[in-house]
Amino acid sequence: MLTATLLLLVARPAFADAPCAGCRLTLPPGDAPAPLLVVLHGDRQPTQTPHDAWTRLATKRGIGVLTLACPADLGCKGSFWQWDGEPSWVTEQVAKVDANRVDRDRTWLLGWSGGASWIGMHAAEFSRAFAAIVVHGGGVAPAEPACAEAKAPVYFLVGDKNPLHALAVRLRKYHASCAADVTWDLVAGADHGGEWAALASHGPRVVDWLVAHPRKAP
């Protein structure tokens, strides 16, 4: 009974299909604005999987988690990077969350695998929209090398045995060329599965990094 009570105090239950079909939203208790981590899943990955993983890490720090499902009604077949829709779709979903519950200066974007690659493909747009970005186990540099005026800091959590690791390296070079603040957290010897498993040991430091990176004033 005590364990169940403590869990209720840590975070409210996840709202299914909020604010979009297949999406998940978990907010800290209370009515005050809270930081929000927006998560994009990997290719054909159940939304609940990354949502549960990051909720366990984020709610300890009073951070809400919004995990977005790639929109089937807009033609997505489970892969953000293959769908390659407009980045504005993400910010539109964030805007649907009660504005009184979201700290807009502490709203961050994180992508795993294919979700991370789609973020990289539209790095300039997402840099303007979010206070900081996390690229986990993926990453593709944008086709156009133009930099955003707003340069959000970027945290990479990647393994050097991922067969597509070179793509993450190119995305890192893009952000570095734009003078963005880049943190390169390399898991030596980790393949794609190892990149996901690294959350157990590296996840808390990612959350610490996010907390230390609110949106900077223009």
C-alpha positions as CSV (number, residue, x, y, z in Angstrom):
1,M,0.0,0.0,0.0
2,L,2.8,2.4,0.9
3,T,4.5,1.8,-2.5
4,A,1.4,2.5,-4.4
5,T,0.8,5.7,-2.5
6,L,4.3,6.9,-3.2
7,L,3.9,6.3,-6.9
8,L,0.7,8.4,-7.0
9,L,2.6,11.2,-5.3
10,V,5.5,11.1,-7.8
11,A,3.4,11.5,-11.0
12,R,-0.1,11.4,-12.3
13,P,-1.1,8.4,-14.4
14,A,-0.3,8.6,-18.1
15,F,-3.1,10.0,-20.3
16,A,-3.5,7.7,-23.3
17,D,-4.3,9.4,-26.7
18,A,-3.4,12.8,-25.2
19,P,-3.0,15.1,-26.9
20,C,-3.0,13.0,-30.1
21,A,-3.9,9.4,-31.1
22,G,-1.4,6.9,-29.6
23,C,0.4,9.6,-27.6
24,R,1.1,9.5,-23.9
25,L,1.3,12.3,-21.4
26,T,2.4,12.1,-17.7
27,L,2.5,15.3,-15.6
28,P,3.8,15.9,-12.1
29,P,1.1,16.3,-9.4
30,G,-0.2,19.8,-8.7
31,D,-1.3,22.6,-10.9
32,A,2.0,24.6,-11.2
33,P,3.9,24.8,-14.6
34,A,6.4,21.9,-14.9
35,P,9.3,21.2,-17.3
36,L,8.3,18.9,-20.1
37,L,10.3,16.4,-22.0
38,V,8.9,15.6,-25.5
39,V,9.9,12.1,-26.7
40,L,9.8,10.7,-30.2
41,H,9.8,6.9,-30.5
42,G,12.0,4.7,-32.7
43,D,10.8,2.9,-35.9
44,R,7.6,0.9,-35.2
45,Q,8.4,1.0,-31.4
46,P,5.3,1.0,-29.1
47,T,4.9,4.5,-27.7
48,Q,4.5,3.1,-24.2
49,T,8.1,1.7,-24.2
50,P,10.1,5.0,-24.4
51,H,7.3,6.8,-22.4
52,D,7.7,4.4,-19.5
53,A,11.6,4.5,-19.7
54,W,11.8,8.3,-19.6
55,T,8.9,8.8,-17.1
56,R,10.8,6.6,-14.6
57,L,13.8,9.0,-14.9
58,A,12.1,12.3,-15.4
59,T,9.4,12.3,-12.7
60,K,12.0,12.0,-10.0
61,R,13.0,15.5,-11.0
62,G,9.5,16.9,-11.3
63,I,9.5,16.7,-15.1
64,G,6.5,15.8,-17.2
65,V,6.8,13.5,-20.3
66,L,4.9,13.8,-23.5
67,T,5.6,10.9,-25.9
68,L,4.3,11.4,-29.4
69,A,3.1,8.7,-31.7
70,C,4.0,9.2,-35.4
71,P,0.6,10.3,-36.8
72,A,-1.0,7.5,-38.8
73,D,-3.8,9.8,-39.9
74,L,-1.2,11.9,-41.7
75,G,0.3,8.9,-43.5
76,C,3.0,7.8,-41.0
77,K,3.6,4.0,-40.9
78,G,5.4,3.9,-37.6
79,S,8.7,5.7,-38.6
80,F,9.2,9.4,-38.0
81,W,12.2,9.7,-40.4
82,Q,10.4,7.8,-43.2
83,W,7.3,9.8,-42.8
84,D,9.3,13.0,-42.7
85,G,6.3,15.3,-42.0
86,E,6.4,18.9,-41.0
87,P,8.3,19.6,-37.7
88,S,5.5,22.0,-36.8
89,W,3.4,18.9,-36.1
90,V,5.4,18.4,-32.9
91,T,5.0,21.9,-31.6
92,E,1.3,21.8,-32.4
93,Q,0.9,18.8,-30.1
94,V,2.9,20.5,-27.3
95,A,0.6,23.5,-27.7
96,K,-2.4,21.3,-27.0
97,V,-1.2,20.5,-23.5
98,D,-2.6,22.8,-20.9
99,A,-0.4,25.9,-21.1
100,N,-0.8,26.4,-17.3
101,R,1.0,23.1,-16.7
102,V,4.0,23.6,-19.0
103,D,7.1,25.6,-18.4
104,R,7.8,26.8,-21.9
105,D,11.4,27.8,-21.0
106,R,12.1,24.2,-19.9
107,T,10.5,22.2,-22.8
108,W,13.0,19.8,-24.3
109,L,12.9,17.4,-27.3
110,L,14.4,13.9,-27.3
111,G,14.4,11.3,-30.0
112,W,15.3,7.6,-29.9
113,S,16.6,5.8,-33.1
114,G,14.4,6.8,-36.0
115,G,12.9,9.6,-34.0
116,A,16.4,11.0,-33.3
117,S,17.2,10.8,-37.0
118,W,14.1,12.8,-37.9
119,I,15.0,15.4,-35.3
120,G,18.4,15.7,-37.0
121,M,16.9,16.0,-40.5
122,H,15.1,19.1,-39.2
123,A,17.7,20.3,-36.8
124,A,17.3,24.0,-37.5
125,E,13.5,24.0,-37.0
126,F,13.7,22.0,-33.8
127,S,16.6,24.2,-32.4
128,R,14.2,27.2,-32.7
129,A,11.4,25.4,-31.0
130,F,13.0,23.7,-28.0
131,A,15.3,24.7,-25.1
132,A,17.5,21.7,-25.7
133,I,17.7,18.5,-27.7
134,V,18.7,14.9,-27.0
135,V,19.8,12.5,-29.8
136,H,19.7,8.9,-28.5
137,G,20.8,6.1,-30.7
138,G,20.3,7.8,-34.1
139,G,20.9,11.0,-35.9
140,V,20.9,12.2,-39.5
141,A,22.4,15.6,-40.6
142,P,20.0,17.9,-42.4
143,A,20.1,18.1,-46.2
144,E,20.6,21.9,-46.0
145,P,23.5,23.0,-43.9
146,A,21.9,26.4,-42.9
147,C,22.0,27.0,-39.2
148,A,19.2,28.2,-37.0
149,E,19.5,31.7,-35.4
150,A,18.6,29.9,-32.1
151,K,21.2,27.3,-31.4
152,A,19.7,24.8,-28.9
153,P,22.3,22.7,-27.0
154,V,22.4,19.1,-28.1
155,Y,23.2,15.9,-26.1
156,F,24.2,12.8,-28.0
157,L,23.9,9.4,-26.3
158,V,25.3,7.0,-28.9
159,G,27.4,3.8,-29.3
160,D,30.3,3.4,-31.7
161,K,29.2,-0.1,-32.8
162,N,25.9,1.0,-34.2
163,P,26.2,0.3,-37.9
164,L,24.9,3.8,-38.7
165,H,27.1,5.6,-36.2
166,A,28.7,7.6,-38.9
167,L,25.4,9.4,-39.5
168,A,25.4,10.6,-35.8
169,V,29.0,11.8,-36.2
170,R,27.9,13.9,-39.2
171,L,25.0,15.4,-37.3
172,R,27.4,16.2,-34.5
173,K,29.7,18.0,-37.0
174,Y,26.7,20.0,-38.3
175,H,25.8,21.2,-34.8
176,A,29.4,22.0,-34.1
177,S,29.7,24.0,-37.3
178,C,26.7,26.0,-36.1
179,A,28.4,26.8,-32.8
180,A,25.9,24.9,-30.8
181,D,26.8,23.6,-27.4
182,V,27.3,19.8,-28.0
183,T,27.7,17.1,-25.4
184,W,29.0,13.8,-26.9
185,D,28.2,10.9,-24.6
186,L,29.8,7.9,-26.4
187,V,29.1,4.4,-25.1
188,A,32.2,2.5,-26.3
189,G,31.4,-0.9,-27.8
190,A,27.7,-0.4,-27.8
191,D,25.6,-1.5,-30.8
192,H,22.0,-0.3,-31.2
193,G,20.7,-2.5,-28.5
194,G,23.5,-1.3,-26.2
195,E,22.5,2.3,-26.9
196,W,19.1,1.6,-25.5
197,A,20.4,-0.4,-22.5
198,A,22.7,2.6,-21.7
199,L,19.7,4.4,-20.3
200,A,20.1,2.4,-17.1
201,S,23.5,4.1,-16.4
202,H,23.4,7.2,-18.6
203,G,19.8,8.2,-18.3
204,P,20.1,10.1,-15.0
205,R,23.0,12.2,-16.3
206,V,20.9,13.1,-19.4
207,V,18.1,14.4,-17.1
208,D,20.7,16.3,-15.1
209,W,21.9,17.9,-18.3
210,L,18.4,18.9,-19.3
211,V,17.6,20.5,-16.0
212,A,20.8,22.6,-16.5
213,H,19.7,23.8,-19.9
214,P,16.6,26.1,-19.8
215,R,15.9,28.2,-22.8
216,K,18.3,31.1,-23.1
217,A,17.1,34.6,-23.5
218,P,17.5,36.0,-27.1
